[in-house]
């Protein structure tokens, strides 16, 4: 249940293990977890833990477009300004993926036969 995932991410009693498990579930759900995007972005911007922040970026990547539009500014700021190079590099990759997907045409689709 997506609402349960949101409540787990927003709980003041969250543990690192709970956050990691919740983000992993969101990664597995992909676009079906699009309602969690704001909560995932909050974890990304608030957490100091590199592994949690990378999981949050992977969750955002799996949720994908068009849902990423609502958090592009936050991802772009992390890509430009974050002191953790591992996190900023993942954010840069996600931004490149976003830009590529938002500007590519159906003719560039890997699903094209």
N, C-alpha and C positions, 0 to 999 in steps of 0.2 A: 504494500500500500504506500503510495507516494506521500500521502500526508504523514504517515508514520516516519518516513525517512526525513521529512522536513523537521518534524518535532525532535528527532534524534540529533540532527545537526544544530538545532537552535536551543537545545537543553543546556541550562547552566551547569548541570552535573555531568556533562559529557566527558568521557575519557578518551585518550588517544586511540585506544583499541576500538571504541564505539565509533569514533569519527572515521577511522580507517575502514572498518567494516561497512559503514553506511556509504562512504564514497565508492567502495568497491561494488556494492550493490547498484549504485547509480551508474557506474561504468558499464555494468552488465546490462542494465535496462536501456541505456542509450536514450534516444529521443522520447521514449515513454516516460522518462523521468524529467521532462522539460520543466515541470512545475517547481522543481528543486533548484533551478538555476540561480535564483537570488540567494538562497541559503548556501549553496556551494561557493558562490562568489564571496559571501561574507567570511566563510572559513578561509578562503584563499587570501583575503586581504588582512584578516585578523591574526591568523596563526603565525607563529614564529618557527614552527617545525617544518623543515625542508621536505620530508617525505609526505607529510599531510598536504602541503601546498602543491606538490607535484601530482599527488592523487587528485586534488581538486581540479587542477588544470586538465588532467586526463579525463575526469568526469565531464568537464565542460566540452572538451573535444568530442567525446562520445555522444553527448546531447546534441551537439552540432547546430547547423543552420536550419531554420532561420532564427532559432532561439538565442544564439550567441549575440545577436544584434543588441540585445538589452544590456550586455555586460562588456561590450567591446572597449569602452573607455577605460574600465578598470584593468582589463587584460593589457591594453596598450601601455598604460602607466607602469604596470609591473614589468613589462618588457623593456621599457626605457629606463626606469629608475631603480629597480630593485637591486639591493646590494648582494643578494644571494645569486651568483651567476648561474647555478643550476636551474633555479626557478625562473630567472629572467630569460634564459635560453629556451626553456619550455614555453614560456609566454610568447617569445618571438616566433617560435615554430607555430604556435596556435594562431597568432596574428597572420603569418604568411599563409597558413591553411585557410583562414577566414577570407583574406583578400583574394586568394586564388579561387575559392569557391564562389565568392560574390561577383567575380568578374568573368569567370569562364562561361562559355556557352555550352549548350547541350552537345555540340559537336566535339567538345573536348572530354566528354564523359568517358570514364574507363568502362562503362557498361554498354557503350555503343557497339553494335554488332556489325 
